[in-house]
Amino acid sequence: RSMEVVRLVILLCLADAGGGAPSAVSRSRISLSHVSSQPRSSILLAARGGFAAASDAYPSATISMHDTPREAENPAASPVSSAVPAELVAFAAKMRADGQSEAAVAAFGEQYVKLFRGETGLIRESDIEPVVDLPTLDRLRSDPSGSPAESADLSNLLSRTVVLKLNGGLGTGMGLLGPKSLLTVREEPSVCFLDLIVRQLQHMAAASPASEMSRAPLFVLLNSGATATATRSHLETAHGLTLGVGWHEIMQSMAPKVDAATLLPAEAPDGTSVEEKANLEWYPPGHGDLYVALAAPAASAVDAECADTGEEGVSALDALLADGYRYAFVSNSDNLGATLDAQVLAHFASSGASFMMEVCERTESDKKGGHVARTRVTGLTDSSDGESAGALLLRESAQCHEEDEAAFQDIGKHKYFNTNNLWLDLQALKTELDARGGILPLPLIRNPKTLDPRDKKSMKVVQLETAMG
């Protein structure tokens, strides 16, 4: 049944984001390696102190993994132990042998150090308080002050915006062997999520006269090794869109599972086929990997013209900024309600915020989803330096202690859940990444699993994950 659900936005501001002008270097082409039909009836807005402040509550390390353990490169800037665990070297070697980027290796190491020193990643109920109220989108629309209202201003913003869909997941839970975005949502003629996304973007482009919008928003997919081939084939066959022209791609990384008993890389049993071994030993490290994928230097992130100038290895983020893109709207590929709203974009741009999250009022169906909260004066569990009282945070179910489960699922207390619809200021993101050595110190999500998800008696493993929010 359909349900009117209030849509909300949490605004996370970056103090002095350093919004410099994009580089003059032009790249004409880049190749960036819960179905919801909920109307956007209202949005809630709340400001917080900064992107940096959001992550500073969690200890982080600037680490370098080589053939032998070594000290952190910047121990004075981090409360994490300066010694890199010897066990971590084995993970780094395994990831490099698999072709994972140095950014992915470093991001995994960031989380592994936390696991090694005994952090749980849990956020206790006693350390947070509910978000009581946020302003609504209806309120924003009734008070347009501070947002560009002229069509020319909106068209300019749209031409500097990326629509980035998270498309790395398979639809196995829905009986599909391929990408979830290719799940048929309407028969005769057959239409899938991806078809409707393309139609939405084409409609947006057609709705703005060419004289007003110099270019349509850039269409980018975050694909995985499991979804890339089928997605590319469908877009070309069904819509005539070829990679690098009609759409662009960045590839998410993969991380090795951790043996829960030894904290070494988990190994499949002897005799396991190569393909099955890869399926058992590796996993996608959560949506927080988006930042790693954007920042990872890779030859696939540039076009031939850039490669000819010796710029191989430029990151997708740098390529986007150089081509004049400033904002990104990120959402799940199977959320058809996640459309780019020009007025919300205008508000985000005029706010000076670096990060904005859309959230909804929780219902019984949403009680196990991640919710937003505020920190208390005492700070967060597993943190050596808590945040100031009232700072916004996201708590996922894997970050909830079993004793706090009832409170976590209390939709009357914690009213707002994360839709995974995010707005990013790409320049602010680059500024933050540059200041932190290319790694955002995202909160640890420690996810206990078994090596073979189909066999609960198989080896116990830990998956180290992060969330985008």
C-alpha positions in Angstrom: 0.0 0.0 0.0 1.1 3.5 -0.7 1.9 5.7 2.3 2.5 9.4 2.6 5.8 9.7 4.3 7.3 13.0 5.3 10.7 13.5 3.6 13.3 15.3 5.5 16.7 16.7 5.0 19.6 17.0 7.4 22.0 19.7 6.6 25.5 19.2 7.6 27.6 22.3 7.1 31.3 22.5 6.6 32.8 25.5 8.2 35.0 27.4 5.8 34.6 24.7 3.1 37.1 26.4 0.9 34.9 26.5 -2.2 37.5 27.5 -4.7 36.8 27.9 -8.4 37.2 24.7 -10.5 40.4 24.2 -12.5 40.4 25.7 -15.9 41.5 22.3 -17.3 38.6 21.0 -19.5 37.7 17.3 -19.8 35.0 16.8 -22.4 34.5 13.2 -21.3 35.2 11.3 -18.1 34.7 7.6 -17.4 34.5 7.6 -13.6 35.4 3.9 -12.9 13.4 -0.5 -0.8 11.6 0.7 -3.8 10.4 4.2 -2.7 7.7 6.2 -4.5 7.3 8.5 -1.5 6.4 12.0 -2.6 8.8 14.8 -1.4 6.0 16.4 0.6 8.2 18.0 3.1 11.8 18.2 4.1 13.4 19.1 7.4 16.6 21.0 7.6 19.1 21.2 10.5 22.6 22.7 10.4 25.6 21.3 12.2 29.1 22.6 12.8 31.1 20.9 10.0 32.1 17.9 7.9 35.4 17.7 9.9 33.6 18.0 13.2 31.3 15.1 12.2 34.1 12.7 11.8 36.5 14.0 14.5 34.5 12.2 17.2 35.9 9.0 15.8 39.7 8.3 16.2 41.5 8.0 12.9 45.0 7.1 11.7 47.0 8.2 8.8 48.8 5.0 8.0 51.0 3.5 5.4 51.1 -0.2 4.8 54.3 -1.6 3.2 56.1 -4.9 3.4 56.9 -4.4 7.1 55.0 -2.6 9.9 55.8 1.0 10.3 54.7 3.9 12.3 51.9 6.2 11.3 53.0 9.0 9.0 51.3 11.6 11.1 50.8 10.2 14.6 50.6 13.7 16.2 47.4 14.4 14.2 45.7 11.2 15.3 44.8 9.5 18.6 45.2 6.1 17.1 48.2 4.0 18.1 51.1 4.9 15.8 52.1 1.3 15.3 50.6 -0.4 12.2 49.6 -4.0 13.2 51.7 -6.7 11.5 48.5 -8.5 10.6 47.5 -5.5 8.4 50.4 -6.1 6.1 48.8 -9.3 4.9 45.6 -7.5 4.1 47.4 -4.8 2.1 49.3 -7.4 0.1 46.1 -9.3 -0.7 44.3 -6.1 -1.8 47.2 -5.0 -4.0 47.5 -8.4 -5.6 43.8 -8.2 -6.4 44.2 -4.8 -8.1 42.5 -2.7 -5.4 43.5 1.0 -5.4 45.9 2.5 -2.8 42.9 4.6 -1.6 41.0 1.4 -0.9 43.9 -0.2 0.9 44.3 2.9 3.1 40.6 3.1 3.9 40.5 -0.5 4.9 43.6 0.0 7.1 41.8 2.9 8.8 39.0 0.6 9.9 41.2 -2.4 10.6 43.3 -0.4 13.1 40.1 0.4 15.0 39.1 -3.3 15.0 42.6 -4.4 16.1 42.6 -2.2 19.2 39.2 -3.5 20.2 36.7 -0.9 19.1 33.2 -2.2 18.5 31.8 0.7 16.5 28.7 0.7 18.7 26.9 3.9 19.5 25.1 3.5 22.9 21.7 4.9 23.6 23.1 6.6 26.6 25.4 8.6 24.4 22.8 10.1 22.1 19.5 11.9 22.2 16.6 12.0 19.7 16.2 14.6 17.0 13.0 16.3 18.0 12.2 18.6 15.1 13.5 19.8 11.8 12.2 22.4 9.4 10.2 21.1 6.4 10.5 21.3 2.7 7.1 22.9 2.6 8.5 25.6 4.8 11.5 26.0 2.4 9.2 26.3 -0.6 7.0 28.9 1.1 10.1 30.9 2.1 12.3 31.0 -1.0 14.7 33.6 0.5 18.3 32.6 0.1 17.7 30.3 -2.8 18.1 31.2 -6.5 14.7 31.7 -8.0 15.5 32.7 -11.5 15.4 29.9 -14.1 18.8 31.0 -15.4 20.3 30.5 -11.9 18.7 27.0 -11.6 19.8 26.0 -15.0 23.4 27.0 -14.2 23.3 24.9 -11.0 21.8 21.9 -12.9 24.6 22.1 -15.4 27.2 21.8 -12.6 25.5 18.9 -10.9 26.1 15.1 -11.0 23.4 12.6 -10.6 25.2 9.6 -9.0 23.3 6.3 -8.6 24.5 3.5 -6.3 24.4 0.5 -8.5 26.7 -2.1 -7.0 24.2 -4.5 -5.5 22.7 -7.7 -6.9 19.0 -8.5 -6.5 19.5 -11.9 -5.1 17.0 -11.2 -2.3 14.4 -10.5 -5.0 15.1 -13.6 -7.0 17.3 -11.8 -9.5 20.8 -13.0 -10.5 21.9 -9.7 -12.0 22.0 -6.0 -10.8 19.1 -4.9 -8.7 18.5 -2.0 -11.0 17.6 -4.4 -13.8 14.7 -5.8 -11.8 11.5 -5.5 -13.8 9.1 -3.1 -12.1 6.4 -3.1 -14.9 5.5 -5.7 -17.5 4.4 -5.2 -21.1 6.4 -3.4 -22.1 9.1 -4.5 -19.6 10.6 -1.6 -17.7 13.2 -1.8 -15.0 14.6 0.7 -12.4 17.4 1.7 -14.7 15.0 2.4 -17.6 13.0 4.8 -15.3 16.1 6.5 -14.1 17.1 7.3 -17.7 13.6 8.6 -18.5 13.7 10.8 -15.4 17.0 12.3 -16.5 15.8 12.7 -20.1 12.7 14.5 -18.9 14.7 16.9 -16.8 16.9 17.7 -19.7 13.9 18.3 -22.0 12.1 20.4 -19.5 14.9 23.1 -19.6 15.4 24.9 -22.9 18.9 24.5 -24.3 19.2 28.3 -24.2 18.9 28.2 -20.4 20.9 25.0 -19.5 24.3 24.7 -21.1 24.3 20.9 -20.3 22.2 18.4 -18.5 23.2 17.0 -15.2 25.9 14.3 -15.6 24.7 10.8 -15.2 27.1 8.6 -13.2 26.8 5.0 -11.8 28.7 3.5 -9.0 29.1 0.0 -10.3 30.7 -3.2 -8.9 32.4 -6.1 -10.7 29.1 -7.9 -10.3 27.0 -5.3 -12.0 29.1 -3.4 -14.5 28.9 -5.7 -17.5 25.1 -6.2 -17.4 24.5 -2.5 -16.7 26.7 -1.4 -19.6 25.0 -3.9 -22.0 21.4 -2.8 -21.0 22.1 1.0 -21.3 23.6 0.5 -24.8 20.9 -2.0 -26.0 17.8 -0.4 -24.5 18.8 3.3 -24.7 21.8 3.7 -27.0 23.9 5.1 -24.2 27.6 4.2 -24.4 30.0 4.4 -21.5 31.8 7.7 -21.5 29.2 9.5 -23.7 25.7 9.0 -22.4 26.7 8.0 -19.0 29.8 7.5 -16.8 31.0 5.0 -14.3 33.1 4.7 -11.2 33.9 1.3 -9.7 33.5 0.4 -6.1 36.3 -1.4 -4.3 36.2 -4.8 -2.6 37.6 -5.6 0.8 38.9 -8.9 2.3 36.9 -10.6 5.1 38.6 -10.8 8.5 39.0 -14.1 10.3 37.3 -13.3 13.6 39.6 -15.7 15.5 43.0 -14.6 14.2 42.2 -11.1 12.7 44.1 -12.3 9.6 42.6 -12.5 6.0 39.9 -15.1 5.9 40.7 -18.0 3.6 38.3 -20.3 1.8 38.7 -24.1 2.4 41.2 -26.0 0.2 39.7 -27.2 -3.0 37.4 -24.2 -3.5 37.2 -23.0 -7.1 38.8 -19.7 -8.0 35.5 -18.1 -8.6 33.9 -19.4 -5.4 37.0 -18.4 -3.5 36.6 -14.8 -4.6 32.9 -14.8 -3.7 33.7 -16.1 -0.2 36.7 -14.1 0.7 35.7 -10.6 -0.5 32.8 -8.2 0.1 31.8 -4.6 -0.8 32.7 -2.4 2.2 29.5 -0.4 2.4 28.3 2.8 0.8 31.0 4.8 2.5 33.3 3.4 -0.2 31.8 6.0 -2.5 34.3 8.5 -1.2 37.2 6.1 -1.8 36.0 5.4 -5.3 35.8 9.2 -6.0 39.3 9.9 -4.6 41.1 6.9 -6.0 43.5 7.8 -8.8 43.0 5.5 -11.8 43.7 5.6 -15.5 40.0 4.7 -16.1 39.0 8.0 -14.7 40.2 10.1 -17.6 39.6 10.3 -21.3 42.1 9.8 -24.0 42.8 13.5 -24.3 43.8 13.7 -20.6 45.9 10.6 -20.9 47.8 12.2 -23.8 48.7 15.1 -21.5 50.3 12.7 -19.0 47.4 13.0 -16.5 46.9 9.2 -16.1 45.9 8.5 -12.5 43.8 11.6 -12.0 40.8 10.8 -9.7 37.2 10.9 -10.7 36.7 13.7 -8.1 39.5 15.8 -9.7 38.1 15.1 -13.2 34.6 16.3 -12.2 35.9 19.5 -10.6 38.1 20.2 -13.5 35.1 19.9 -15.8 33.1 22.4 -13.8 31.0 20.1 -11.7 30.4 21.3 -8.1 27.5 19.3 -6.7 26.4 15.7 -6.6 23.0 14.1 -5.8 23.6 10.6 -4.6 20.9 7.9 -4.2 20.1 4.2 -4.5 19.4 3.0 -8.0 16.3 1.1 -6.8 14.7 4.2 -5.2 12.5 5.8 -7.8 11.4 8.5 -5.5 14.9 9.8 -5.4 14.8 12.4 -8.1 16.8 15.6 -8.4 14.7 18.4 -7.1 16.0 21.7 -8.5 14.7 23.7 -5.6 16.4 21.5 -3.1 19.6 21.8 -5.1 19.2 25.6 -5.1 18.8 25.6 -1.3 21.8 23.4 -0.8 24.0 25.6 -3.1 22.9 28.8 -1.3 23.3 27.3 2.2 27.1 26.9 1.9 26.7 23.4 3.4 29.1 20.6 2.3 26.7 17.7 2.9 23.0 17.3 3.1 21.0 14.1 3.8 17.3 13.5 3.1 15.5 11.5 5.8 12.0 10.3 6.3 9.7 9.8 9.3 10.0 6.2 10.3 7.1 3.8 10.2 7.0 0.2 11.5 8.4 -1.0 8.2 11.5 1.3 8.8 12.3 0.6 12.4 15.4 -1.5 11.6 16.8 1.1 9.3 19.5 3.6 10.3 18.2 6.6 12.2 19.6 10.1 12.9 20.3 11.4 16.4 22.2 14.0 18.4 25.2 13.5 20.6 25.1 14.1 24.3 27.8 16.0 26.3 29.5 12.7 27.2 30.4 11.9 23.6 30.3 8.6 21.8 31.3 5.1 22.9 34.7 4.0 21.6 35.8 7.6 21.1 38.6 9.3 22.9 37.3 12.8 22.2 33.5 13.2 22.1 31.6 15.7 20.0 29.9 18.7 21.4 26.3 18.2 22.6 23.7 18.3 19.9 25.8 17.3 16.9 24.0 15.2 14.4 25.0 11.6 13.6 23.7 8.6 11.9 23.3 5.2 13.7 22.9 2.1 11.7 21.5 -1.2 13.1 25.0 -2.8 13.1 26.1 0.1 15.4 23.4 -0.6 17.9 24.2 -2.6 21.1 21.7 -5.5 21.7 20.7 -3.9 25.0 19.6 -0.8 23.1 17.6 -2.6 20.3 14.2 -1.6 21.8 15.2 2.0 21.8 16.7 1.8 18.4 13.4 0.5 17.0 11.3 3.0 18.9 9.9 5.0 16.0 8.3 7.4 18.4 11.6 8.3 20.0 14.0 8.2 17.0 11.6 9.5 14.3 13.8 10.0 11.3 15.7 7.4 9.1 18.2 7.8 6.4 16.9 7.5 2.8 20.5 7.4 1.4 19.6 10.4 -0.7 22.7 12.7 -0.2 23.9 16.0 -1.5 27.6 16.6 -1.7 29.7 19.7 -2.4 32.5 18.2 -4.4 34.9 21.0 -3.8 34.3 20.8 0.0 34.8 17.0 -0.3 38.1 17.4 -2.1 39.3 20.0 0.5 38.5 17.6 3.3 40.1 14.6 1.6 43.3 16.7 0.9 43.5 17.8 4.5 43.2 14.2 5.8 45.5 12.4 3.4 42.8 11.1 1.2 40.8 9.3 3.9 37.6 10.4 5.5 37.6 9.0 9.1 34.1 7.4 8.9 32.7 5.6 11.9 33.4 1.9 12.0 30.5 -0.5 11.3 31.7 -3.9 12.6 29.5 -6.5 10.8 29.9 -10.1 12.1 29.2 -12.7 9.4 30.2 -16.2 8.4 32.6 -16.9 5.5 29.8 -18.5 3.5 26.6 -16.6 4.2 24.7 -19.7 3.2 26.4 -21.9 5.8 26.0 -20.6 9.4 28.5 -23.2 10.6 31.3 -21.9 8.4 34.2 -19.7 9.7 33.2 -16.7 11.7 34.4 -13.5 10.0 34.1 -9.7 10.4 33.3 -7.3 7.6 34.5 -3.8 8.2 32.0 -1.4 6.6 31.2 2.3 6.5 28.1 4.4 5.7 28.0 7.5 3.4 26.2 9.5 6.1 
